[in-house]
């Protein structure tokens, strides 16, 4: 921390200084470790406006949303009212299920039409269809897996049966060769 002409400066000084305990207002802040090209007023961040040294009204550096003056009362009400999760009725779900069976893709016009018919927001209809497609895809993958598993088991059983049949045929060929060799020895002796 350095004192230059009655002004306190915080930053890259070598004295290890930091925060001032005096009641004087904070002036510029030198960027620590900056190159010489950043010297001068362009290398400082001024906190005068925040701390009351400037011409603007005094306000804290950090303030909550409620402390700010934004003049938007509707926005204030929106922030303080948590949106409730809306559950669909059984009839709405059944209607959406029938619509999903017809076509699981949702075009914008259809989404608006369904929302009007059911008394929902179009976004709710879109999210329901998205979630339903995800569940449908999972169930479809399970069905496909079961089909492939059954096919694999059948093929494996067929393969094992063919291996046994091959071994039996090999044994028969061995027996026939042995019989033939014994018969040829007997005939030619």
Buried (B, 14 or more C-beta within 10 A) or exposed (E): EBEEEEEBBBBEEEEEBEEBEEEEBBBBBBBEEEEEEEEEEEBBEBBBBBBBBEEEEEBEEEEEEEEEEEEEEEEEEEEEEEEEEEEBEEEBBEBBEEBBEEEEEBEEEBBEBBBEEBEBEBEBBBEBBEEBBEEEEEEEEEEEEEEEEEEEEEEEEEEEEEEEEEEEEEEEEEEEEEEEEEEEEEEEE
